[in-house]
Amino acid sequence: MDLLQELENMVTNIDDECDPNDKPAEDEIAKWQNIFSYSYNEAIEHITNQRNDFSRCRVSDELWALLQSEKEAQGYSREAFEHETRSRSNKAIPPQPRPLANNNSASRAEPTYLILLTGPLTNAQQIESIASLTSPPSTCSASSEDTGSSHVFCHIDAFTKEILHNWFKIQHPSFAPTFVRVSQARKDLASTSLYPTLGIDSTLPQHRFDTLSLSPSPAQDEYPVTYFFYGTLADPDFLRQLLALPEGEEVVVKPAHVKGGMLKTWGGKYTALVDGVEGDVVEGRSYVVENREREEVLRVYETGVYEAVRCGIVVEGGGMVRGLTFRFVGEV
Protein backbone atom coordinates (compact mmCIF):
# COMPACT_ATOMS: atom_id res chain seq x y z
CA MET A 1 0.00 0.00 0.00
CA ASP A 2 1.43 3.41 -0.93
CA LEU A 3 1.40 6.54 1.21
CA LEU A 4 -1.51 8.17 -0.64
CA GLN A 5 -3.68 5.08 -0.17
CA GLU A 6 -2.83 5.05 3.54
CA LEU A 7 -3.88 8.69 3.85
CA GLU A 8 -7.13 8.02 2.01
CA ASN A 9 -7.83 5.18 4.44
CA MET A 10 -7.13 7.53 7.33
CA VAL A 11 -9.66 10.04 6.03
CA THR A 12 -12.30 7.32 5.90
CA ASN A 13 -11.35 6.24 9.42
CA ILE A 14 -11.65 9.82 10.66
CA ASP A 15 -15.13 10.09 9.18
CA ASP A 16 -16.04 6.82 10.90
CA GLU A 17 -14.72 7.93 14.30
CA CYS A 18 -16.99 6.86 17.10
CA ASP A 19 -17.82 8.67 20.30
CA PRO A 20 -15.77 7.05 23.10
CA ASN A 21 -18.96 7.08 25.19
CA ASP A 22 -20.81 5.00 22.57
CA LYS A 23 -20.75 1.35 23.59
CA PRO A 24 -20.31 -1.23 20.79
CA ALA A 25 -23.31 -3.38 19.96
CA GLU A 26 -23.74 -6.49 22.09
CA ASP A 27 -23.58 -8.87 19.14
CA GLU A 28 -20.27 -7.30 18.02
CA ILE A 29 -18.86 -7.65 21.54
CA ALA A 30 -19.91 -11.30 21.58
CA LYS A 31 -18.16 -11.95 18.24
CA TRP A 32 -14.87 -10.55 19.54
CA GLN A 33 -15.15 -12.53 22.77
CA ASN A 34 -15.71 -15.74 20.84
CA ILE A 35 -13.03 -15.21 18.17
CA PHE A 36 -10.24 -13.66 20.22
CA SER A 37 -11.03 -15.05 23.70
CA TYR A 38 -11.35 -11.54 25.11
CA SER A 39 -13.25 -10.79 28.27
CA TYR A 40 -16.35 -8.62 27.95
CA ASN A 41 -14.48 -5.44 28.93
CA GLU A 42 -11.43 -6.35 26.82
CA ALA A 43 -13.64 -6.75 23.75
CA ILE A 44 -15.19 -3.31 24.31
CA GLU A 45 -11.75 -1.76 24.73
CA HIS A 46 -10.30 -3.36 21.58
CA ILE A 47 -13.32 -2.45 19.44
CA THR A 48 -13.31 1.17 20.62
CA ASN A 49 -9.55 1.53 20.19
CA GLN A 50 -9.71 0.12 16.66
CA ARG A 51 -12.53 2.42 15.63
CA ASN A 52 -10.61 5.45 16.87
CA ASP A 53 -7.25 4.42 15.38
CA PHE A 54 -7.15 6.63 12.29
CA SER A 55 -4.06 4.88 10.90
CA ARG A 56 -5.58 1.39 10.98
CA CYS A 57 -5.60 -0.71 7.82
CA ARG A 58 -9.05 -1.22 6.32
CA VAL A 59 -10.14 -4.27 4.36
CA SER A 60 -11.16 -3.01 0.93
CA ASP A 61 -14.78 -3.22 -0.20
CA GLU A 62 -13.71 -5.50 -3.05
CA LEU A 63 -11.92 -7.97 -0.75
CA TRP A 64 -14.75 -7.99 1.80
CA ALA A 65 -17.28 -8.66 -0.96
CA LEU A 66 -15.32 -11.79 -1.88
CA LEU A 67 -14.84 -12.99 1.71
CA GLN A 68 -18.00 -11.81 3.44
CA SER A 69 -20.08 -14.98 3.15
CA GLU A 70 -17.24 -17.24 4.24
CA LYS A 71 -16.11 -15.03 7.14
CA GLU A 72 -19.58 -14.32 8.48
CA ALA A 73 -20.26 -18.06 8.47
CA GLN A 74 -17.18 -18.39 10.69
CA GLY A 75 -18.55 -15.78 13.09
CA TYR A 76 -16.60 -12.75 11.87
CA SER A 77 -17.83 -9.24 11.27
CA ARG A 78 -15.85 -6.96 8.96
CA GLU A 79 -14.37 -5.18 11.99
CA ALA A 80 -13.34 -8.44 13.61
CA PHE A 81 -11.69 -9.63 10.40
CA GLU A 82 -9.78 -6.32 10.12
CA HIS A 83 -8.63 -6.76 13.73
CA GLU A 84 -7.39 -10.29 13.07
CA THR A 85 -5.62 -9.21 9.87
CA ARG A 86 -3.85 -6.41 11.68
CA SER A 87 -2.87 -8.69 14.58
CA ARG A 88 -1.34 -11.21 12.17
CA SER A 89 0.56 -8.46 10.34
CA ASN A 90 2.01 -7.06 13.56
CA LYS A 91 3.24 -10.50 14.58
CA ALA A 92 4.72 -11.19 11.13
CA ILE A 93 6.75 -7.99 10.86
CA PRO A 94 10.17 -8.42 12.49
CA PRO A 95 11.43 -5.53 14.62
CA GLN A 96 13.46 -3.09 12.56
CA PRO A 97 17.14 -2.87 13.51
CA ARG A 98 18.29 0.11 15.49
CA PRO A 99 20.40 2.54 13.44
CA LEU A 100 24.13 2.65 13.97
CA ALA A 101 25.26 5.27 16.44
CA ASN A 102 28.40 6.16 14.49
CA ASN A 103 28.87 8.00 11.20
CA ASN A 104 25.73 10.11 11.75
CA SER A 105 23.46 7.20 10.86
CA ALA A 106 21.20 7.91 13.82
CA SER A 107 20.25 11.27 12.37
CA ARG A 108 19.85 9.78 8.90
CA ALA A 109 17.35 7.23 10.21
CA GLU A 110 15.31 9.82 12.12
CA PRO A 111 11.62 9.19 11.47
CA THR A 112 9.24 11.68 9.90
CA TYR A 113 5.58 12.16 10.70
CA LEU A 114 2.30 13.47 9.38
CA ILE A 115 0.00 15.49 11.62
CA LEU A 116 -3.66 15.96 10.80
CA LEU A 117 -4.72 19.62 10.60
CA THR A 118 -7.84 19.66 12.72
CA GLY A 119 -9.19 21.10 15.94
CA PRO A 120 -7.00 23.93 17.27
CA LEU A 121 -4.40 23.30 14.54
CA THR A 122 -5.76 24.59 11.24
CA ASN A 123 -2.81 25.48 8.99
CA ALA A 124 0.90 24.96 8.38
CA GLN A 125 1.73 28.53 9.42
CA GLN A 126 0.63 27.71 12.97
CA ILE A 127 3.14 24.88 13.11
CA GLU A 128 5.84 27.20 11.77
CA SER A 129 5.11 29.66 14.59
CA ILE A 130 4.75 27.12 17.40
CA ALA A 131 7.95 25.24 16.53
CA SER A 132 9.93 28.34 15.39
CA LEU A 133 10.57 26.84 11.97
CA THR A 134 12.21 28.80 9.15
CA SER A 135 9.27 28.06 6.83
CA PRO A 136 5.88 26.33 6.99
CA PRO A 137 6.04 22.53 6.70
CA SER A 138 4.85 20.96 3.48
CA THR A 139 1.29 19.69 3.28
CA CYS A 140 -0.57 16.93 1.52
CA SER A 141 -4.26 16.15 1.28
CA ALA A 142 -6.29 13.00 0.96
CA SER A 143 -9.95 12.31 0.38
CA SER A 144 -12.24 9.39 1.01
CA GLU A 145 -14.10 7.85 -1.91
CA ASP A 146 -16.63 6.48 0.56
CA THR A 147 -17.61 9.81 2.16
CA GLY A 148 -16.24 12.41 -0.26
CA SER A 149 -14.60 14.32 2.59
CA SER A 150 -11.03 15.62 2.48
CA HIS A 151 -8.41 16.30 5.14
CA VAL A 152 -5.00 18.00 5.10
CA PHE A 153 -1.81 16.71 6.72
CA CYS A 154 1.56 18.37 7.42
CA HIS A 155 4.96 16.69 7.15
CA ILE A 156 7.04 17.21 10.31
CA ASP A 157 10.20 15.77 11.84
CA ALA A 158 10.55 14.08 15.22
CA PHE A 159 11.74 17.27 16.94
CA THR A 160 8.75 19.27 15.69
CA LYS A 161 6.43 16.44 16.73
CA GLU A 162 7.75 16.64 20.28
CA ILE A 163 7.27 20.43 20.37
CA LEU A 164 3.69 20.11 19.13
CA HIS A 165 2.96 17.31 21.56
CA ASN A 166 4.05 19.50 24.48
CA TRP A 167 2.13 22.50 23.08
CA PHE A 168 -1.09 20.49 22.96
CA LYS A 169 -0.55 19.27 26.53
CA ILE A 170 -0.28 22.86 27.78
CA GLN A 171 -2.62 24.79 25.49
CA HIS A 172 -5.25 22.15 24.66
CA PRO A 173 -4.96 19.31 27.20
CA SER A 174 -8.30 17.76 26.24
CA PHE A 175 -7.43 17.51 22.54
CA ALA A 176 -5.72 14.39 21.16
CA PRO A 177 -3.68 15.21 18.02
CA THR A 178 -3.29 12.62 15.27
CA PHE A 179 0.34 11.82 14.45
CA VAL A 180 1.22 9.22 11.82
CA ARG A 181 4.73 7.88 11.53
CA VAL A 182 5.88 7.80 7.90
CA SER A 183 8.26 4.95 7.26
CA GLN A 184 9.99 6.04 4.08
CA ALA A 185 13.59 6.36 3.00
CA ARG A 186 15.06 9.69 4.00
CA LYS A 187 16.17 12.08 1.25
CA ASP A 188 18.18 15.10 2.37
CA LEU A 189 20.71 16.07 -0.30
CA ALA A 190 22.97 18.97 0.66
CA SER A 191 23.16 21.86 -1.81
CA THR A 192 26.70 22.96 -0.89
CA SER A 193 28.50 19.64 -0.44
CA LEU A 194 28.53 16.05 -1.71
CA TYR A 195 26.65 14.87 1.38
CA PRO A 196 25.38 12.20 1.34
CA THR A 197 27.35 10.11 -1.19
CA LEU A 198 27.83 6.35 -1.33
CA GLY A 199 31.28 5.33 -0.07
CA ILE A 200 32.44 8.89 0.62
CA ASP A 201 32.85 10.82 3.87
CA SER A 202 31.89 14.24 2.55
CA THR A 203 33.32 15.97 5.63
CA LEU A 204 36.88 15.21 4.51
CA PRO A 205 38.70 18.12 2.79
CA GLN A 206 39.29 16.26 -0.47
CA HIS A 207 35.53 15.87 -0.93
CA ARG A 208 34.58 19.50 -0.37
CA PHE A 209 33.86 22.01 -3.13
CA ASP A 210 36.57 24.56 -3.86
CA THR A 211 34.20 27.26 -5.12
CA LEU A 212 30.65 28.32 -4.38
CA SER A 213 29.87 28.25 -8.10
CA LEU A 214 29.80 24.45 -8.11
CA SER A 215 26.60 22.63 -7.27
CA PRO A 216 26.44 18.92 -6.46
CA SER A 217 24.33 16.75 -8.72
CA PRO A 218 21.67 15.53 -8.57
CA ALA A 219 19.95 18.24 -6.55
CA GLN A 220 17.26 17.59 -3.95
CA ASP A 221 14.37 18.42 -6.28
CA GLU A 222 15.95 17.45 -9.61
CA TYR A 223 13.81 15.33 -11.93
CA PRO A 224 14.07 13.17 -13.94
CA VAL A 225 16.79 11.48 -11.87
CA THR A 226 18.63 8.22 -12.50
CA TYR A 227 18.56 5.62 -9.73
CA PHE A 228 20.74 2.54 -9.26
CA PHE A 229 18.83 -0.56 -8.18
CA TYR A 230 19.84 -4.10 -7.27
CA GLY A 231 17.76 -7.07 -6.24
CA THR A 232 13.97 -6.78 -6.43
CA LEU A 233 13.83 -3.18 -7.64
CA ALA A 234 16.03 -4.11 -10.60
CA ASP A 235 13.19 -6.27 -11.96
CA PRO A 236 11.25 -4.28 -14.60
CA ASP A 237 8.04 -6.25 -14.02
CA PHE A 238 8.17 -5.47 -10.30
CA LEU A 239 8.85 -1.78 -11.00
CA ARG A 240 5.86 -1.59 -13.32
CA GLN A 241 3.58 -3.04 -10.66
CA LEU A 242 5.03 -0.98 -7.80
CA LEU A 243 4.83 2.34 -9.66
CA ALA A 244 1.45 1.50 -11.23
CA LEU A 245 2.79 2.58 -14.62
CA PRO A 246 0.27 3.18 -17.40
CA GLU A 247 -0.21 0.47 -19.97
CA GLY A 248 2.14 0.98 -22.89
CA GLU A 249 4.85 2.80 -20.93
CA GLU A 250 8.09 0.89 -21.33
CA VAL A 251 10.16 0.13 -18.23
CA VAL A 252 13.74 0.79 -19.30
CA VAL A 253 16.35 -0.68 -16.98
CA LYS A 254 19.96 -0.92 -18.11
CA PRO A 255 22.87 -2.99 -16.78
CA ALA A 256 24.95 -0.76 -14.54
CA HIS A 257 27.26 -0.72 -11.54
CA VAL A 258 28.31 1.61 -8.75
CA LYS A 259 31.64 1.90 -6.97
CA GLY A 260 32.28 2.54 -3.30
CA GLY A 261 29.50 0.28 -2.08
CA MET A 262 29.06 -3.32 -1.05
CA LEU A 263 26.17 -5.69 -0.37
CA LYS A 264 25.60 -7.17 3.08
CA THR A 265 22.80 -9.15 4.70
CA TRP A 266 20.58 -7.84 7.47
CA GLY A 267 17.82 -9.60 9.37
CA GLY A 268 19.30 -12.89 8.23
CA LYS A 269 17.80 -12.67 4.73
CA TYR A 270 17.65 -9.13 3.30
CA THR A 271 20.37 -7.83 0.98
CA ALA A 272 21.37 -4.24 1.72
CA LEU A 273 23.69 -1.75 0.03
CA VAL A 274 26.14 -0.13 2.44
CA ASP A 275 29.29 1.97 2.15
CA GLY A 276 32.29 0.05 0.90
CA VAL A 277 35.89 0.94 0.23
CA GLU A 278 37.74 2.03 -2.86
CA GLY A 279 37.59 -0.75 -5.42
CA ASP A 280 34.30 -2.24 -4.24
CA VAL A 281 31.78 -2.63 -7.07
CA VAL A 282 28.09 -3.57 -6.96
CA GLU A 283 26.31 -4.76 -10.11
CA GLY A 284 22.68 -3.89 -10.79
CA ARG A 285 20.45 -1.83 -13.06
CA SER A 286 19.85 1.85 -13.74
CA TYR A 287 16.36 3.33 -14.01
CA VAL A 288 15.23 6.90 -14.68
CA VAL A 289 12.63 8.10 -12.17
CA GLU A 290 10.56 10.71 -13.98
CA ASN A 291 9.02 12.68 -11.12
CA ARG A 292 8.66 13.23 -7.39
CA GLU A 293 5.47 11.15 -7.16
CA ARG A 294 7.20 8.01 -8.43
CA GLU A 295 10.19 8.66 -6.20
CA GLU A 296 7.84 8.93 -3.19
CA VAL A 297 6.50 5.45 -3.96
CA LEU A 298 10.05 4.06 -4.08
CA ARG A 299 10.95 5.76 -0.79
CA VAL A 300 7.89 4.32 0.93
CA TYR A 301 8.74 0.87 -0.45
CA GLU A 302 12.29 1.04 0.92
CA THR A 303 11.06 2.28 4.35
CA GLY A 304 12.96 4.27 6.95
CA VAL A 305 15.90 1.88 7.22
CA TYR A 306 17.25 3.29 3.95
CA GLU A 307 18.20 6.74 2.69
CA ALA A 308 18.62 8.17 -0.81
CA VAL A 309 22.28 9.05 -1.44
CA ARG A 310 24.28 10.33 -4.38
CA CYS A 311 26.42 7.97 -6.39
CA GLY A 312 28.18 7.65 -9.72
CA ILE A 313 26.30 5.12 -11.87
CA VAL A 314 28.28 3.50 -14.68
CA VAL A 315 25.68 2.48 -17.26
CA GLU A 316 26.62 -0.19 -19.78
CA GLY A 317 27.20 1.52 -23.12
CA GLY A 318 26.35 4.95 -21.71
CA GLY A 319 29.22 6.05 -19.51
CA MET A 320 28.93 7.48 -16.00
CA VAL A 321 25.76 9.19 -14.79
CA ARG A 322 25.41 11.13 -11.55
CA GLY A 323 22.40 9.65 -9.81
CA LEU A 324 21.00 8.24 -6.58
CA THR A 325 20.63 4.93 -4.82
CA PHE A 326 19.20 3.66 -1.54
CA ARG A 327 21.80 3.05 1.18
CA PHE A 328 20.98 1.00 4.28
CA VAL A 329 21.34 2.90 7.57
CA GLY A 330 20.75 0.12 10.09
CA GLU A 331 22.97 -2.55 11.58
CA VAL A 332 24.31 -5.40 9.43
NUFILUM-700566 format. One line per field, with one value per residue (C-alpha): residue number from 1; residue in one letter; x, y, z. Coordinates in pm, 1 decimal. Layout:
BEGIN
nr: NUM	...
rest: A	...
east: X	...
north: Y	...
up: Z	...
END
This chain:
BEGIN
nr: 1	2	3	4	5	6	7	8	9	10	11	12	13	14	15	16	17	18	19	20	21	22	23	24	25	26	27	28	29	30	31	32	33	34	35	36	37	38	39	40	41	42	43	44	45	46	47	48	49	50	51	52	53	54	55	56	57	58	59	60	61	62	63	64	65	66	67	68	69	70	71	72	73	74	75	76	77	78	79	80	81	82	83	84	85	86	87	88	89	90	91	92	93	94	95	96	97	98	99	100	101	102	103	104	105	106	107	108	109	110	111	112	113	114	115	116	117	118	119	120	121	122	123	124	125	126	127	128	129	130	131	132	133	134	135	136	137	138	139	140	141	142	143	144	145	146	147	148	149	150	151	152	153	154	155	156	157	158	159	160	161	162	163	164	165	166	167	168	169	170	171	172	173	174	175	176	177	178	179	180	181	182	183	184	185	186	187	188	189	190	191	192	193	194	195	196	197	198	199	200	201	202	203	204	205	206	207	208	209	210	211	212	213	214	215	216	217	218	219	220	221	222	223	224	225	226	227	228	229	230	231	232	233	234	235	236	237	238	239	240	241	242	243	244	245	246	247	248	249	250	251	252	253	254	255	256	257	258	259	260	261	262	263	264	265	266	267	268	269	270	271	272	273	274	275	276	277	278	279	280	281	282	283	284	285	286	287	288	289	290	291	292	293	294	295	296	297	298	299	300	301	302	303	304	305	306	307	308	309	310	311	312	313	314	315	316	317	318	319	320	321	322	323	324	325	326	327	328	329	330	331	332
rest: M	D	L	L	Q	E	L	E	N	M	V	T	N	I	D	D	E	C	D	P	N	D	K	P	A	E	D	E	I	A	K	W	Q	N	I	F	S	Y	S	Y	N	E	A	I	E	H	I	T	N	Q	R	N	D	F	S	R	C	R	V	S	D	E	L	W	A	L	L	Q	S	E	K	E	A	Q	G	Y	S	R	E	A	F	E	H	E	T	R	S	R	S	N	K	A	I	P	P	Q	P	R	P	L	A	N	N	N	S	A	S	R	A	E	P	T	Y	L	I	L	L	T	G	P	L	T	N	A	Q	Q	I	E	S	I	A	S	L	T	S	P	P	S	T	C	S	A	S	S	E	D	T	G	S	S	H	V	F	C	H	I	D	A	F	T	K	E	I	L	H	N	W	F	K	I	Q	H	P	S	F	A	P	T	F	V	R	V	S	Q	A	R	K	D	L	A	S	T	S	L	Y	P	T	L	G	I	D	S	T	L	P	Q	H	R	F	D	T	L	S	L	S	P	S	P	A	Q	D	E	Y	P	V	T	Y	F	F	Y	G	T	L	A	D	P	D	F	L	R	Q	L	L	A	L	P	E	G	E	E	V	V	V	K	P	A	H	V	K	G	G	M	L	K	T	W	G	G	K	Y	T	A	L	V	D	G	V	E	G	D	V	V	E	G	R	S	Y	V	V	E	N	R	E	R	E	E	V	L	R	V	Y	E	T	G	V	Y	E	A	V	R	C	G	I	V	V	E	G	G	G	M	V	R	G	L	T	F	R	F	V	G	E	V
east: 0.0	143.2	139.5	-151.1	-367.7	-282.7	-388.3	-713.1	-783.4	-713.4	-966.0	-1230.3	-1135.1	-1164.8	-1513.4	-1604.3	-1471.6	-1698.9	-1781.9	-1576.7	-1895.7	-2080.6	-2075.1	-2030.9	-2331.2	-2374.3	-2357.9	-2027.3	-1885.8	-1990.8	-1816.0	-1487.2	-1515.5	-1571.5	-1303.1	-1023.9	-1103.3	-1134.9	-1324.6	-1634.7	-1448.3	-1143.3	-1363.9	-1519.2	-1175.2	-1030.4	-1331.8	-1330.9	-954.7	-970.7	-1253.0	-1061.0	-725.3	-714.5	-406.0	-558.0	-559.6	-904.9	-1014.4	-1116.0	-1478.0	-1370.8	-1192.4	-1474.7	-1728.5	-1532.2	-1484.0	-1800.4	-2008.3	-1723.8	-1611.0	-1958.4	-2026.5	-1717.7	-1855.3	-1660.2	-1782.7	-1585.4	-1437.2	-1333.7	-1169.0	-977.6	-863.1	-739.1	-561.9	-385.0	-286.5	-134.0	56.4	200.7	324.3	472.3	674.8	1017.4	1143.4	1345.8	1713.6	1828.7	2040.3	2412.8	2526.2	2839.6	2886.7	2573.3	2346.1	2120.2	2025.4	1984.8	1734.7	1531.2	1162.1	924.2	557.9	229.6	0.1	-366.5	-471.6	-784.1	-919.4	-699.8	-440.1	-576.2	-280.9	90.2	172.7	62.7	314.0	584.3	511.3	475.1	794.9	993.0	1057.1	1221.0	926.5	588.2	604.3	485.2	129.4	-57.2	-425.8	-628.7	-995.1	-1223.7	-1410.1	-1663.2	-1760.6	-1623.8	-1460.4	-1102.8	-840.7	-500.0	-181.4	156.0	496.4	703.8	1019.8	1055.0	1174.1	874.8	643.1	775.4	727.3	369.4	295.8	404.7	213.3	-108.9	-55.4	-27.6	-261.9	-525.3	-496.3	-830.3	-743.0	-572.3	-368.3	-329.4	34.4	122.5	473.3	588.3	825.7	999.3	1359.3	1506.4	1617.3	1817.8	2071.3	2297.4	2315.8	2669.9	2849.8	2852.9	2664.5	2538.1	2734.5	2783.3	3127.8	3243.7	3285.1	3188.7	3332.5	3688.2	3870.3	3928.9	3552.7	3458.0	3386.0	3656.7	3420.2	3065.5	2987.1	2980.2	2659.7	2643.8	2433.2	2167.0	1995.2	1726.1	1437.0	1594.8	1380.9	1407.0	1679.3	1863.1	1856.3	2074.0	1882.8	1984.1	1775.8	1396.5	1383.5	1603.3	1319.0	1124.8	803.6	816.5	885.1	585.9	358.0	502.7	482.8	145.5	279.3	27.2	-21.2	213.6	485.4	809.2	1015.7	1373.6	1634.8	1995.9	2286.5	2495.0	2725.6	2831.4	3164.5	3228.3	2950.2	2905.8	2616.8	2559.7	2279.9	2057.6	1782.2	1930.0	1780.4	1764.7	2037.1	2137.0	2368.6	2614.3	2928.8	3229.1	3589.3	3774.2	3758.6	3429.8	3177.7	2808.8	2630.9	2268.3	2045.2	1985.4	1636.4	1523.3	1262.8	1056.2	901.8	865.8	547.4	720.5	1018.8	784.1	649.7	1004.5	1095.4	789.4	873.7	1228.9	1106.4	1295.6	1589.7	1724.8	1820.4	1862.4	2227.7	2428.3	2642.5	2817.7	2630.2	2828.3	2568.5	2662.3	2719.8	2634.8	2921.8	2893.2	2575.8	2540.5	2240.1	2100.2	2063.2	1919.5	2179.9	2098.5	2134.1	2074.9	2297.0	2430.7
north: 0.0	340.9	654.0	816.6	508.5	504.8	868.7	801.6	518.0	753.2	1004.4	731.8	623.9	982.4	1009.3	682.0	792.8	685.5	866.8	705.4	708.4	500.0	135.1	-123.4	-338.1	-648.6	-887.3	-729.9	-764.8	-1129.6	-1194.9	-1054.5	-1252.9	-1573.7	-1521.5	-1365.8	-1505.1	-1154.1	-1078.6	-862.2	-544.3	-634.5	-674.6	-331.3	-175.5	-335.8	-244.7	116.6	152.8	11.5	242.1	545.4	442.3	663.0	487.5	138.9	-70.6	-122.3	-426.8	-300.9	-322.0	-550.3	-796.7	-799.0	-866.0	-1178.9	-1299.3	-1180.6	-1497.5	-1724.0	-1503.3	-1431.9	-1806.0	-1839.5	-1578.5	-1275.1	-923.6	-696.3	-517.7	-844.2	-962.6	-632.3	-676.4	-1029.4	-921.1	-641.4	-868.6	-1120.5	-845.9	-705.6	-1049.7	-1118.9	-798.8	-841.6	-552.8	-308.6	-287.0	11.1	254.4	264.9	526.8	615.9	800.1	1011.1	720.1	791.5	1127.1	978.0	723.2	981.6	919.4	1167.6	1216.0	1347.3	1549.1	1596.4	1961.7	1965.5	2109.9	2393.4	2329.5	2459.3	2547.7	2496.1	2852.9	2770.8	2487.5	2719.6	2965.9	2712.1	2524.1	2834.4	2684.2	2880.4	2805.7	2632.6	2253.0	2095.8	1969.2	1692.7	1615.3	1299.6	1231.4	938.6	785.2	648.3	980.6	1240.9	1432.4	1562.1	1630.2	1800.2	1670.6	1837.0	1669.4	1721.2	1576.5	1408.3	1727.4	1927.3	1644.1	1664.1	2042.6	2010.8	1730.9	1950.4	2249.6	2049.2	1927.1	2285.5	2479.0	2215.2	1931.2	1776.3	1750.6	1438.6	1521.0	1262.1	1182.1	921.8	788.0	780.2	495.0	603.6	636.4	969.3	1207.7	1510.0	1607.4	1897.1	2185.5	2295.8	1963.6	1605.3	1487.4	1219.9	1011.2	634.9	533.4	889.3	1081.6	1423.7	1596.5	1520.8	1811.8	1625.7	1586.7	1950.3	2201.3	2456.0	2725.5	2831.7	2824.6	2444.6	2262.7	1892.3	1674.7	1553.2	1824.0	1759.1	1841.6	1744.8	1532.6	1316.7	1148.0	822.1	562.0	254.4	-56.0	-409.7	-707.4	-678.4	-318.2	-410.7	-627.3	-427.9	-624.5	-546.9	-178.4	-159.0	-304.2	-98.0	233.5	150.0	258.0	318.4	47.5	97.8	280.1	89.2	13.3	79.5	-68.4	-92.2	-299.3	-76.0	-72.3	160.6	190.3	253.5	27.9	-332.4	-569.0	-716.7	-914.8	-784.1	-959.9	-1288.9	-1267.5	-912.9	-783.0	-424.3	-175.0	-12.8	196.5	4.8	93.8	203.3	-75.2	-224.0	-263.0	-356.7	-475.6	-389.0	-182.9	185.1	332.9	689.8	810.3	1070.6	1268.4	1323.0	1115.1	801.1	866.1	892.5	544.7	406.2	575.7	432.1	87.3	104.1	227.5	427.3	187.9	329.3	673.8	817.0	904.5	1033.2	796.8	764.9	512.1	349.7	248.4	-18.7	152.5	494.9	604.9	748.4	919.1	1112.9	965.3	824.4	492.6	366.3	304.7	99.6	290.1	11.5	-255.4	-539.8
up: 0.0	-92.6	121.0	-64.2	-16.8	354.1	385.0	200.7	443.9	733.1	602.8	590.3	941.8	1066.2	918.1	1090.0	1429.8	1710.3	2030.0	2310.4	2518.6	2257.3	2358.7	2079.3	1995.6	2209.2	1914.1	1802.3	2153.9	2158.0	1823.7	1954.3	2277.0	2084.0	1816.7	2022.3	2369.7	2510.8	2827.2	2795.3	2893.1	2681.7	2375.4	2430.6	2472.7	2158.1	1943.6	2061.6	2018.7	1666.4	1563.4	1687.4	1538.1	1228.6	1090.4	1098.3	781.8	632.4	436.4	93.2	-20.1	-305.5	-75.2	179.6	-95.8	-187.5	170.5	344.3	314.9	424.2	714.0	847.8	846.9	1068.6	1308.7	1187.1	1126.7	896.5	1199.2	1360.9	1039.7	1011.9	1372.5	1306.7	987.2	1168.5	1457.7	1216.7	1034.0	1355.7	1457.7	1112.8	1086.2	1249.5	1462.3	1256.3	1350.9	1548.9	1343.8	1397.0	1643.6	1449.0	1119.9	1175.4	1085.6	1382.0	1237.3	889.7	1021.3	1212.2	1146.7	989.5	1070.4	938.1	1162.1	1080.3	1060.4	1271.9	1594.2	1727.4	1454.4	1124.1	898.8	838.4	942.1	1297.2	1311.3	1176.8	1458.7	1739.8	1652.6	1539.3	1196.6	915.3	683.4	699.2	670.4	347.7	328.4	151.8	128.0	96.2	37.7	101.1	-191.3	56.4	216.4	-25.7	259.2	247.9	514.3	510.2	672.5	741.7	714.6	1030.8	1183.7	1522.4	1694.2	1569.2	1673.0	2028.3	2037.5	1912.7	2156.5	2448.2	2307.6	2295.8	2652.6	2777.9	2549.2	2466.5	2720.4	2623.9	2253.9	2115.9	1801.7	1526.6	1445.0	1182.4	1152.7	790.3	726.0	408.4	300.3	400.3	125.0	237.2	-29.8	65.9	-180.6	-88.8	-44.4	-170.6	137.7	133.8	-118.7	-133.5	-6.8	62.2	387.0	254.7	563.0	450.8	279.3	-47.1	-93.2	-36.9	-312.6	-386.0	-512.4	-437.8	-810.3	-811.3	-726.6	-645.9	-871.7	-857.3	-654.8	-395.1	-628.1	-960.9	-1193.1	-1393.6	-1186.8	-1250.3	-973.0	-925.8	-817.7	-726.9	-624.4	-642.7	-764.0	-1060.3	-1195.7	-1460.2	-1401.6	-1030.5	-1100.3	-1332.3	-1066.4	-779.8	-965.8	-1123.3	-1462.3	-1740.0	-1997.4	-2288.8	-2093.4	-2133.4	-1822.5	-1930.4	-1698.0	-1811.4	-1678.4	-1454.2	-1154.0	-875.1	-697.0	-329.8	-207.9	-105.2	-36.9	307.7	469.5	747.4	937.2	823.1	473.5	330.2	98.3	171.9	3.3	244.4	215.3	90.0	23.5	-286.4	-541.6	-423.5	-707.1	-696.2	-1010.8	-1078.8	-1306.0	-1374.2	-1401.2	-1468.3	-1216.8	-1397.6	-1112.2	-738.8	-716.0	-842.5	-620.0	-319.4	-395.8	-407.8	-78.8	93.3	-45.4	92.0	435.2	694.5	722.1	394.9	269.0	-80.9	-143.6	-437.7	-639.3	-972.5	-1187.2	-1467.5	-1726.4	-1978.0	-2312.4	-2170.8	-1951.0	-1600.1	-1479.0	-1154.7	-980.6	-658.2	-482.4	-154.1	118.0	428.0	757.4	1009.2	1158.1	943.2
END
